Amino acid sequence: MKLKKQRVIIGIVSILILMVSLVITLCDAFVPWDIWLHPILTFLFCIFIGFGVLCMAMGFAKKSVWFFFISALLIGLALIYAIAMTVGDKWWIGFIIVPVVWAIFGILSVIYNGNRTEDIALNKSPDKEAAEAAEPEKELPKIKSFKDNSGNGSNG
């Protein structure tokens, strides 16, 4: 039931991101703001920022490295466009700043999620360890030895 609720919430947030992006794009197309280059690029910028933040939140919630990776890509692409539009002649600065942002996302992902390579190599799982800690210890059945059946250890 919890997974179904999460999917519904993610779906609603995704629809809201699309609606807000569309409204901002229409405003950019019909109101002479002259902030961005083209309304389609404004739409893509809003989509990248919205879904980048959503993926970052899902990365924190689900402790998934992949969501942090997707978030870094989307926000990095939006940042390149934003820097190119605001700086003007020095658009190449975005290609210097964005790898730094991607490195920060990578470090954040490793710090938050931990390096699971050792756990995988040792066949450990945090979920499995938590389940084992929650279970009470079961008493093992006693195994009778062959020596106990005969007094001197021989069969006959």
C-alpha positions in Angstrom: 0.0 0.0 0.0 2.9 2.3 0.8 4.4 1.9 -2.6 1.1 2.7 -4.3 0.8 5.9 -2.3 4.4 6.9 -3.3 3.6 6.3 -7.0 0.5 8.4 -6.8 2.3 11.3 -5.1 5.1 11.1 -7.6 2.6 11.1 -10.5 0.8 14.2 -9.0 4.1 16.0 -8.5 5.1 15.2 -12.1 1.8 16.5 -13.5 2.3 19.7 -11.4 5.8 20.1 -12.8 4.5 19.8 -16.3 1.7 22.3 -15.7 4.0 24.9 -14.1 6.5 24.5 -16.9 3.8 25.0 -19.5 2.4 28.1 -17.8 5.9 29.7 -17.5 6.5 28.8 -21.2 3.3 30.4 -22.3 4.0 33.5 -20.2 7.5 33.7 -21.8 5.9 33.3 -25.3 3.2 35.9 -24.9 4.6 38.4 -22.4 7.6 40.2 -23.6 10.0 39.3 -20.8 13.0 38.7 -23.0 14.7 36.7 -20.3 15.3 33.5 -22.2 16.2 32.8 -25.8 13.2 30.8 -26.9 10.0 29.5 -25.2 10.8 25.9 -26.0 14.1 26.3 -24.2 12.3 27.8 -21.3 10.0 24.8 -21.1 13.0 22.4 -21.2 14.7 24.5 -18.5 11.7 24.3 -16.2 11.3 20.6 -16.9 14.9 19.8 -16.1 14.9 21.8 -12.9 11.6 20.4 -11.7 12.4 16.7 -12.4 15.9 17.2 -11.2 14.6 18.4 -7.8 12.1 15.5 -7.8 14.8 13.0 -8.5 17.0 14.4 -5.8 14.1 14.1 -3.3 13.5 10.5 -4.4 17.3 9.8 -4.1 17.1 10.9 -0.5 13.9 9.0 0.2 14.8 5.7 -1.5 18.6 6.0 -0.9 19.2 5.3 -4.6 22.4 6.3 -6.4 20.6 6.3 -9.7 18.2 9.0 -8.7 21.1 11.2 -7.6 22.8 10.5 -11.0 19.7 11.5 -13.0 19.2 14.5 -10.8 22.8 15.7 -11.4 22.4 15.3 -15.1 19.1 17.2 -15.3 20.2 20.0 -13.0 23.6 20.3 -14.7 21.9 20.7 -18.2 19.6 23.3 -16.8 22.6 25.1 -15.2 24.5 25.2 -18.4 21.5 26.9 -20.1 21.0 29.3 -17.3 24.7 30.3 -17.2 24.8 30.7 -20.9 21.8 33.0 -20.8 22.9 35.2 -17.9 26.6 35.5 -18.7 26.3 36.0 -22.4 29.8 36.2 -24.0 31.4 34.0 -21.5 29.0 31.0 -22.0 31.9 28.6 -21.7 32.0 29.2 -17.9 29.0 26.8 -17.6 31.2 24.0 -18.9 33.6 24.6 -16.0 31.0 25.0 -13.3 28.7 22.1 -14.2 31.4 19.3 -13.7 32.0 20.8 -10.3 28.3 20.5 -9.6 28.3 16.9 -10.8 31.3 16.2 -8.6 29.4 17.6 -5.6 26.4 15.4 -6.5 28.7 12.4 -6.7 30.3 13.1 -3.3 26.8 13.7 -1.8 25.6 10.4 -3.2 28.5 8.4 -1.8 28.3 10.2 1.6 24.5 9.7 1.9 24.2 6.3 0.5 27.6 4.9 1.6 29.9 2.8 -0.4 28.1 -0.4 -0.8 30.9 -2.2 -2.5 32.3 -3.8 0.7 28.8 -4.8 1.7 28.2 -6.5 -1.6 31.6 -8.2 -1.5 30.8 -9.5 2.0 27.3 -10.5 1.0 25.8 -8.1 3.5 22.6 -6.2 3.1 21.4 -3.5 5.5 17.8 -4.7 5.1 18.8 -8.3 5.8 20.8 -7.2 8.9 17.8 -5.2 10.2 15.5 -8.2 9.7 17.9 -10.5 11.5 18.2 -8.1 14.4 14.4 -7.9 14.7 13.9 -11.7 14.7 14.3 -13.5 18.1 17.0 -16.1 18.1 15.7 -19.6 17.4 17.1 -22.5 19.4 18.8 -25.0 17.2 17.7 -28.7 17.4 20.2 -31.0 19.2 21.9 -33.5 17.1 22.6 -36.9 18.6 26.0 -38.3 18.1 26.7 -41.8 16.9 29.0 -42.3 19.9 26.0 -41.6 22.3 24.0 -44.6 21.0 26.6 -47.3 21.7 28.6 -47.4 24.9 32.0 -48.2 23.3 31.6 -46.6 19.9 31.3 -49.9 17.9 28.1 -51.1 16.2 28.2 -54.7 17.4 
